[in-house]
Amino acid sequence: MPAAKLKDKIGTLEARKRERLFEAVQQRLDANTEAMRQHRETVEHLFGTIRLAWERRNS
């Protein structure tokens, strides 16, 4: 089998694996609608705090 065809098959398999992963994540988020909101608040708060400290340090 030529390398190009093999590479195409591998790329297709990897894409399918990623697609299944994204579908599983979406199902988990659909089952727990508060999870993304809670995650967003936690992450944004953390980085907002870091950014504020960085700005104070550099001003």
HUUR-V48979 format. One record per pair of residues at least 6 apart in sequence whose ideal C-beta (glycine too) atoms are under 7 Angstrom apart, sorted by the first residue. I is the first residue (numbers start at 1). J is the second residue. If there is no record, write none. Layout:
i:I j:J
i:I j:J
//
This chain:
i:29 j:35
i:29 j:36
//
